Amino acid sequence: MDYQFDFFEGRDGQTYVNIKHRNGQTLYTSEGYTTKQAAVDTLENFLRAVQCVSATAVEIVARYSVSSTEVQP
């Protein structure tokens, strides 16, 4: 996979997602979400829309790397 999805908690307490290329470059940072589940759901919907994967939210969290600042469920 050429991309990595990092979930992290911002200083404002909201959950964000970085989409990074395998070379480490951040391609996109999402808006803030009040819960990690909302961020995961949005990422899942985006990936389905662009037909990258057909996976559930649980599979997305399990499949992709997350940063050391991962927000715990």
SULMONOR-V188038 format. One record per residue. N is the residue number from 1. RES is the residue in three letters. PHI is phi in whole degrees, 0 to 359 (* if undefined). OMEGA is omega in whole degrees, -180 to 180 (NA if undefined). Layout:
BEGIN
n=(N | N)
res=(RES | RES)
phi=(PHI | PHI)
omega=(OMEGA | OMEGA)
END
This chain:
BEGIN
n=(1 | 2 | 3 | 4 | 5 | 6 | 7 | 8 | 9 | 10 | 11 | 12 | 13 | 14 | 15 | 16 | 17 | 18 | 19 | 20 | 21 | 22 | 23 | 24 | 25 | 26 | 27 | 28 | 29 | 30 | 31 | 32 | 33 | 34 | 35 | 36 | 37 | 38 | 39 | 40 | 41 | 42 | 43 | 44 | 45 | 46 | 47 | 48 | 49 | 50 | 51 | 52 | 53 | 54 | 55 | 56 | 57 | 58 | 59 | 60 | 61 | 62 | 63 | 64 | 65 | 66 | 67 | 68 | 69 | 70 | 71 | 72 | 73)
res=(MET | ASP | TYR | GLN | PHE | ASP | PHE | PHE | GLU | GLY | ARG | ASP | GLY | GLN | THR | TYR | VAL | ASN | ILE | LYS | HIS | ARG | ASN | GLY | GLN | THR | LEU | TYR | THR | SER | GLU | GLY | TYR | THR | THR | LYS | GLN | ALA | ALA | VAL | ASP | THR | LEU | GLU | ASN | PHE | LEU | ARG | ALA | VAL | GLN | CYS | VAL | SER | ALA | THR | ALA | VAL | GLU | ILE | VAL | ALA | ARG | TYR | SER | VAL | SER | SER | THR | GLU | VAL | GLN | PRO)
phi=(* | 274 | 231 | 230 | 242 | 251 | 267 | 212 | 262 | 280 | 299 | 276 | 85 | 268 | 266 | 236 | 233 | 261 | 256 | 240 | 283 | 298 | 278 | 96 | 287 | 284 | 266 | 201 | 239 | 288 | 288 | 279 | 239 | 288 | 225 | 296 | 300 | 297 | 294 | 296 | 300 | 295 | 297 | 301 | 297 | 298 | 296 | 295 | 297 | 264 | 56 | 283 | 212 | 236 | 226 | 277 | 301 | 297 | 294 | 297 | 298 | 287 | 281 | 263 | 297 | 234 | 287 | 292 | 260 | 305 | 280 | 282 | 294)
omega=(-178 | -174 | 178 | -179 | -179 | 175 | 179 | 178 | 179 | 179 | 180 | 178 | 179 | 180 | 179 | 176 | 169 | 170 | -177 | 172 | -179 | 177 | 177 | -179 | 176 | -179 | -176 | 171 | -176 | 168 | 179 | 178 | -176 | 177 | 176 | -180 | 178 | 178 | 179 | 180 | 180 | 178 | 178 | 179 | 178 | -178 | 176 | -178 | 179 | 176 | 176 | -180 | 170 | -175 | 176 | 179 | 180 | 179 | 179 | 180 | -178 | -172 | -171 | 179 | 175 | -176 | 179 | 178 | -180 | 176 | -180 | -179 | NA)
END
